Amino acid sequence: MAKIDELLLEKLGKPLAAHLLTMWVGPVAGMVGGASLDLGLARLRDIRDRRAAERLMTGMADSIVYQLVPLFEREVGMHQGMNAEAVACELRDTLDGMVSSELVVARELDPMKLAAAFREHRALPQGHFMEVETALYERSLDEVARYLVEVASQLPRFKEVEVKAQLQKLHHLQDTLDKVLEPIRKMAETVSASAPQKTHPLFETAYRQAVARNVDQLDLFGVDVHQAVKRYALSVAYIPLGLQEEATEEETLTQKGLEEILDTLPADSVRLLVRGQAGSGKSTLFRWAAMTAALESNVTPIDERLLLSGTPESGQGSWRTRVPFLLRLRSCTDGRLPPLEGLTLHTTPELGKAPEGWVRAVLNDGRALLLIDGVDEVPRHLRHIVEEEVGRFVNTYPRCSYLLSTRPTAVPSGWLKHLGFREAEVTPLSVLDRERLIDHWHRAVTFKLEKMGDSAEELPALAQELKSTLRRGPTIARLTTTPLLTAVICALHRERNQRLPETLDELCEALCQMLLHRRELESLDLSGFPEVYRKLSYPDKKNILRALAYDMVLNGRAELDKDRAQQEVGQMIELLGKSRSDGPAILEGLIERSGMLREPGPEKVDFIHNTFKEYLAAEVFTERGHDGLLARNVLDPDWRPVLVFAVMRGSESFNASLIQQVLSEPKGGPGPSDKSVDSARARQLMAVLLEASARRLRKEEREHVANLRQRLFPPTTMGEAEMLASAADDVVPFLRYRKKLTVRMAAACVRALRLIGSAAAQEALKGYLNETRWTVVEELALAIEPLDIKLVRQTLLEGNLAARRIRAQIRDVNRLFAQDEIRAVASSLQSLNLSGTQVQDLKPLEALTSLQSLHLLGTQVQDLKPL
């Protein structure tokens, strides 16, 4: 018998290629049986296009076949006498007898339904095979359906006039197909291997595949690409983000990544509340965790097993194999979690409801990972319902894993401590994090443009230029502390020929102009949209969105019912001299084309990100003179970004009045929202932030705030540090190293200095280089090259490992030998562990003549010649 791979390529290659082709070009009369491939190719007029398409489809079919080879080889090896050729022939006949592009679409990308359709069309004759051969046939058919669905989800929509560009996209798909299908095969094997212990293994496999597919995407804000490719792969663009976790020791904070925290939690009590500012990447972290778990990536990171002193206890890291349920609270009514049978619908609506009893069985077995995103997007007076709902789940299903996210001050510290939750907060990006994100963003855009057949030659140079610009300009660099704003700046840098805004409100305004109007004028075809939408000016569109944003902020809503949004739009366009009845058409146009609005669920509308909502609403509050309303909400965390945007746009008198009211204690003393804070200090900190943000403000107000500022140092928390950093170089003298600083105060001072990022701040950071407290050192390592820090150098030279987050920031190994006393030690150094660092160049190690072992696992080293 022929080799398994040769056998399967011969029997299955052509029918699979026919399926792939017909899923791309659509149905043609007579496309059944062996003639399907030729009939489909006939839709391409140019013979060169036909030959190219045939090669591409054959290549992709081969990739699917190669995923089946391990299954066949394993089964043939285990069962003597199995007729693999007969099974392959039966598969061929089943596939060859039913070829329709509508087949996959009609089954809503559901591999279970597709496999069932194959079986319905051509049932396997009873008694045709031995039991093991039947099992192999059934398993193989399920896998084929799974792979066809995955490829179908990535095929471009066929257009005869765009064939050459689409062939280019297919070429890129073929190049990456093995990487796409391999994780799905391995996940399916894992689920199948434990099928006796699981209910509905076929649905679980289909669900995991759908979750991985649906969450593996991020929005390219402001990039001029077609709507169909406006998103890029999370798996391409993701960079690990740092989180700061409360340690058990008093006064101690530790810097870790999300996976490091989750991997070290006991398997039966993975419960974590993640706090983070708007745009800090909380939702991206949750999508990454969902994708990792969906594909059953039960692979402990390389430096977890091999680099850390000590190995995780048995069972730790098990979150990676759990069944993920990703829920956005803004889509849950009044903060109430959906009923069990509705958990799958939030992420995989195309699959419909799960089989009866499956979700409950997963929860009862402790195999679920619940990712509940956006506590802050539930109105404040309803957040106790979220607490009750989470408590109900935790108490009923205590062995499951739970992750929640929120903005930092939306709920009090220790909010879910009684349920066993630990807390961690996303930290601002370091310079190295920012530059990695810039590289990943440009790589993702390059991939998308090349997939469209467009040139992307200039993008690598653009990335380098942007990184250089940010290094030279601390003012604009201060805006790149979150992934969202860094991605926005990448888009604007490319769009505006490398000219960048320098303040947050200018950044938001530039993005609004690009998304709402300029992009449509220059690159998008609006001929299919109503004339009333096409004639809207930029101010018209912006005023409509401002009305929606104002309503949402004023009433504490994260999203609007679509009928209410249509009413708001109707009222606004009536003020613009247009018919109120055009509201629905204009709203649809804004959702489909602007990139600012979206539909998060049936009959719901929200902004693509809260930052844009807060910016637009603030303009309305400012223009209407609502300084009193803003001041009354100064201690409400949901309103603070709105206040900051308001003073950026406000007049001199408006800003003066707002700051005066912010500093004035309300009559009757602190209100209900002041119970958990030092009201006076919180108001003073907010005044500092507002004064620093105000473009127009009288001299006397600035002097008054400057006098207050001195009393607020040193900062006592990271939140205070981030607020005080807004005053930039004016506060650097108050942040310098002092011996009496507690651990948290010193770490907070370093955080403020690294966010300021100016030459004066960098100079002040040098005072902390001899720090011996790891909490301070971990923060300092995000601001400078870690090997400039004495404790880090000593740790490395002694053969020990610094924390993973510190190692990930090390780039320049030359700093290890920069001082005379270190050179003496280095000359006799026999072992050096650089694993997990970003080191690329080993030339500085040439002088280590006594070196016997060097660990480079996970580094960027490609050239070993210096050794």
KAURFEN-V20545 format. One record per residue. RES is the residue in one small letter. SS is DSSP state (A for helix, B for strand, O for the rest). OMEGA is omega as a letter, one per 20 degrees, with the letter a starting at -180 (none if undefined). Layout:
RES_SS_OMEGA / RES_SS_OMEGA
This chain:
m_O_r / a_O_r / k_O_a / i_A_a / d_A_r / e_A_r / l_A_a / l_A_r / l_A_a / e_A_a / k_A_a / l_A_a / g_A_a / k_A_r / p_A_r / l_A_r / a_A_r / a_A_r / h_A_a / l_A_a / l_A_a / t_A_r / m_A_r / w_A_a / v_A_a / g_O_a / p_O_r / v_O_a / a_O_r / g_O_a / m_O_r / v_O_r / g_A_a / g_A_a / a_A_a / s_A_a / l_A_a / d_A_r / l_A_r / g_A_r / l_A_a / a_O_r / r_O_r / l_O_a / r_O_a / d_O_a / i_A_r / r_A_r / d_A_r / r_A_a / r_A_r / a_A_r / a_A_r / e_A_r / r_A_a / l_A_a / m_A_r / t_A_r / g_A_r / m_A_r / a_A_r / d_A_r / s_A_r / i_A_r / v_A_a / y_A_r / q_A_r / l_A_a / v_A_a / p_A_r / l_A_a / f_A_a / e_A_a / r_A_a / e_A_r / v_A_r / g_A_a / m_A_a / h_O_r / q_O_r / g_O_r / m_O_a / n_O_a / a_A_a / e_A_r / a_A_r / v_A_r / a_A_r / c_A_r / e_A_r / l_A_r / r_A_a / d_A_r / t_A_a / l_A_a / d_A_a / g_O_a / m_O_a / v_O_r / s_O_r / s_A_a / e_A_a / l_A_a / v_A_a / v_A_a / a_A_r / r_O_r / e_O_r / l_O_r / d_O_a / p_A_r / m_A_a / k_A_r / l_A_r / a_A_r / a_A_r / a_A_r / f_A_a / r_A_r / e_A_a / h_A_a / r_O_a / a_O_r / l_O_a / p_O_a / q_O_a / g_O_a / h_O_a / f_O_r / m_O_a / e_A_a / v_A_r / e_A_r / t_A_r / a_A_r / l_A_r / y_A_a / e_A_r / r_A_a / s_A_r / l_A_r / d_A_a / e_A_r / v_A_r / a_A_a / r_A_a / y_A_r / l_A_r / v_A_a / e_A_r / v_A_a / a_A_a / s_O_a / q_O_r / l_O_r / p_O_r / r_O_a / f_O_r / k_O_a / e_A_a / v_A_a / e_A_a / v_A_a / k_A_r / a_A_a / q_A_r / l_A_r / q_A_r / k_A_r / l_A_r / h_A_r / h_A_r / l_A_r / q_A_a / d_A_a / t_A_a / l_A_r / d_A_r / k_A_r / v_A_a / l_A_a / e_A_r / p_A_a / i_A_r / r_A_a / k_A_r / m_A_a / a_A_r / e_A_a / t_A_r / v_A_a / s_A_a / a_A_a / s_O_a / a_A_a / p_A_a / q_A_a / k_O_r / t_O_r / h_O_a / p_A_r / l_A_r / f_A_a / e_A_r / t_A_r / a_A_a / y_A_r / r_A_r / q_A_a / a_A_r / v_A_a / a_A_a / r_A_a / n_A_a / v_A_a / d_O_r / q_O_r / l_B_a / d_B_r / l_O_a / f_O_r / g_O_a / v_O_a / d_O_r / v_O_a / h_O_a / q_A_a / a_A_a / v_A_a / k_O_r / r_B_r / y_B_a / a_O_r / l_A_a / s_A_r / v_A_a / a_A_a / y_O_r / i_O_r / p_O_r / l_O_r / g_B_r / l_B_r / q_B_a / e_B_r / e_B_r / a_O_a / t_O_a / e_O_r / e_O_r / e_O_a / t_O_r / l_B_r / t_B_r / q_B_r / k_B_r / g_B_a / l_A_a / e_A_r / e_A_r / i_A_a / l_A_a / d_A_a / t_O_r / l_O_r / p_O_a / a_O_a / d_O_r / s_O_r / v_O_a / r_B_a / l_B_r / l_B_a / v_B_r / r_B_r / g_O_r / q_O_r / a_O_r / g_O_a / s_O_r / g_O_a / k_A_a / s_A_r / t_A_r / l_A_a / f_A_r / r_A_r / w_A_r / a_A_r / a_A_r / m_A_r / t_A_a / a_A_a / a_A_a / l_O_r / e_O_a / s_O_a / n_O_r / v_O_r / t_O_a / p_O_a / i_A_a / d_A_r / e_A_a / r_A_a / l_O_a / l_O_a / l_O_r / s_O_a / g_O_a / t_O_r / p_O_a / e_O_a / s_O_r / g_O_r / q_O_a / g_O_a / s_A_r / w_A_a / r_A_a / t_A_a / r_O_a / v_B_a / p_B_r / f_B_a / l_B_a / l_B_r / r_B_a / l_A_r / r_A_r / s_A_r / c_O_a / t_A_r / d_A_r / g_A_a / r_O_r / l_O_a / p_O_r / p_O_a / l_A_a / e_A_r / g_A_a / l_A_a / t_A_a / l_A_a / h_A_a / t_O_a / t_O_a / p_A_a / e_A_r / l_A_a / g_O_a / k_O_r / a_O_r / p_O_a / e_O_r / g_O_a / w_A_a / v_A_a / r_A_r / a_A_r / v_A_r / l_A_a / n_A_a / d_O_a / g_O_a / r_O_a / a_B_r / l_B_r / l_B_r / l_B_a / i_B_a / d_B_r / g_O_r / v_A_a / d_A_a / e_A_r / v_O_r / p_O_a / r_A_a / h_A_r / l_A_a / r_A_r / h_A_r / i_A_r / v_A_r / e_A_r / e_A_a / e_A_r / v_A_r / g_A_r / r_A_r / f_A_a / v_A_a / n_A_a / t_A_a / y_O_a / p_O_a / r_O_r / c_O_r / s_B_a / y_B_r / l_B_r / l_B_r / s_B_r / t_B_r / r_O_a / p_O_a / t_O_a / a_O_r / v_O_a / p_O_r / s_O_a / g_O_a / w_O_a / l_O_a / k_A_a / h_A_r / l_A_r / g_O_a / f_O_r / r_B_a / e_B_r / a_B_a / e_B_r / v_B_a / t_O_r / p_O_a / l_O_r / s_O_r / v_A_r / l_A_r / d_A_a / r_A_a / e_A_r / r_A_r / l_A_r / i_A_r / d_A_a / h_A_r / w_A_a / h_A_r / r_A_a / a_A_r / v_A_r / t_A_a / f_A_a / k_A_a / l_A_r / e_A_r / k_A_r / m_O_a / g_O_a / d_O_a / s_O_r / a_O_a / e_O_a / e_O_a / l_A_r / p_A_r / a_A_r / l_A_r / a_A_r / q_A_a / e_A_r / l_A_r / k_A_r / s_A_r / t_A_a / l_A_r / r_A_a / r_A_a / g_O_a / p_A_a / t_A_r / i_A_r / a_A_r / r_O_r / l_O_a / t_O_a / t_O_r / t_O_r / p_A_a / l_A_a / l_A_r / t_A_r / a_A_r / v_A_a / i_A_r / c_A_a / a_A_a / l_A_r / h_A_r / r_A_a / e_A_a / r_O_r / n_O_r / q_O_r / r_O_a / l_O_r / p_O_a / e_O_r / t_O_a / l_A_a / d_A_r / e_A_r / l_A_a / c_A_r / e_A_r / a_A_a / l_A_r / c_A_r / q_A_a / m_A_a / l_A_a / l_A_a / h_A_a / r_A_a / r_A_r / e_A_a / l_A_a / e_A_a / s_A_a / l_O_r / d_O_a / l_O_a / s_O_a / g_O_a / f_O_a / p_O_a / e_A_a / v_A_r / y_A_a / r_A_a / k_O_r / l_O_r / s_O_r / y_A_r / p_A_r / d_A_a / k_A_a / k_A_r / n_A_r / i_A_r / l_A_r / r_A_r / a_A_r / l_A_a / a_A_a / y_A_r / d_A_a / m_A_r / v_A_a / l_A_a / n_O_r / g_O_a / r_O_r / a_O_r / e_O_r / l_B_r / d_B_a / k_A_a / d_A_r / r_A_r / a_A_r / q_A_r / q_A_r / e_A_r / v_A_r / g_A_r / q_A_a / m_A_a / i_A_r / e_A_r / l_A_r / l_O_r / g_O_r / k_O_a / s_O_r / r_A_a / s_A_r / d_A_a / g_A_a / p_A_a / a_A_a / i_A_r / l_A_r / e_A_r / g_A_r / l_A_r / i_A_a / e_A_a / r_A_a / s_A_a / g_O_a / m_O_r / l_B_r / r_B_r / e_O_a / p_O_a / g_O_a / p_O_r / e_O_r / k_B_r / v_B_r / d_B_r / f_B_a / i_O_r / h_O_a / n_A_a / t_A_a / f_A_r / k_A_a / e_A_r / y_A_a / l_A_r / a_A_a / a_A_r / e_A_a / v_A_r / f_A_a / t_A_a / e_A_a / r_O_r / g_O_a / h_O_a / d_A_r / g_A_r / l_A_r / l_A_a / a_A_r / r_A_a / n_O_a / v_O_a / l_O_r / d_O_a / p_A_a / d_A_a / w_A_a / r_A_r / p_A_r / v_A_r / l_A_a / v_A_r / f_A_a / a_A_a / v_A_r / m_A_a / r_A_a / g_O_r / s_O_r / e_A_a / s_A_r / f_A_a / n_A_r / a_A_a / s_A_a / l_A_a / i_A_r / q_A_a / q_A_r / v_A_a / l_A_a / s_O_r / e_O_a / p_O_r / k_O_a / g_O_r / g_O_a / p_O_r / g_O_a / p_A_a / s_A_a / d_A_a / k_O_a / s_O_a / v_O_r / d_O_a / s_A_a / a_A_a / r_A_r / a_A_r / r_A_r / q_A_r / l_A_r / m_A_r / a_A_r / v_A_r / l_A_a / l_A_r / e_A_a / a_A_a / s_A_a / a_O_r / r_O_a / r_O_a / l_O_a / r_O_a / k_A_a / e_A_r / e_A_r / r_A_r / e_A_r / h_A_a / v_A_r / a_A_r / n_A_r / l_A_a / r_A_a / q_A_a / r_A_a / l_A_a / f_O_i / p_O_r / p_O_a / t_O_r / t_O_r / m_A_r / g_A_r / e_A_r / a_A_a / e_A_r / m_A_a / l_A_r / a_A_r / s_A_r / a_A_r / a_A_a / d_A_a / d_A_a / v_A_a / v_A_a / p_A_a / f_A_a / l_A_a / r_O_a / y_O_r / r_O_a / k_O_a / k_O_a / l_O_r / t_O_a / v_A_a / r_A_r / m_A_a / a_A_r / a_A_r / a_A_r / c_A_r / v_A_r / r_A_a / a_A_a / l_A_a / r_A_r / l_A_r / i_A_r / g_O_a / s_O_r / a_A_r / a_A_r / a_A_r / q_A_r / e_A_r / a_A_a / l_A_a / k_A_r / g_A_a / y_A_a / l_O_a / n_O_r / e_O_r / t_O_a / r_O_a / w_A_r / t_A_r / v_A_a / v_A_a / e_A_r / e_A_a / l_A_a / a_O_r / l_O_a / a_O_a / i_O_r / e_O_a / p_A_a / l_A_r / d_A_a / i_O_a / k_A_a / l_A_r / v_A_r / r_A_a / q_A_a / t_A_a / l_A_a / l_A_r / e_O_r / g_O_r / n_O_a / l_O_r / a_O_r / a_O_a / r_A_a / r_A_r / i_A_a / r_A_a / a_O_a / q_O_a / i_O_a / r_O_a / d_O_a / v_A_r / n_A_r / r_A_a / l_A_a / f_A_a / a_O_a / q_O_a / d_A_a / e_A_r / i_A_a / r_A_a / a_A_r / v_A_a / a_A_a / s_O_r / s_O_a / l_O_a / q_O_a / s_B_r / l_B_a / n_B_r / l_O_a / s_O_r / g_O_r / t_O_r / q_O_a / v_O_r / q_O_a / d_O_r / l_O_a / k_A_r / p_A_a / l_A_a / e_A_a / a_A_a / l_O_a / t_O_a / s_O_a / l_O_a / q_O_r / s_B_a / l_B_a / h_B_a / l_O_a / l_O_r / g_O_r / t_O_r / q_O_a / v_O_r / q_O_a / d_O_a / l_O_a / k_O_a / p_O_a / l_O_none
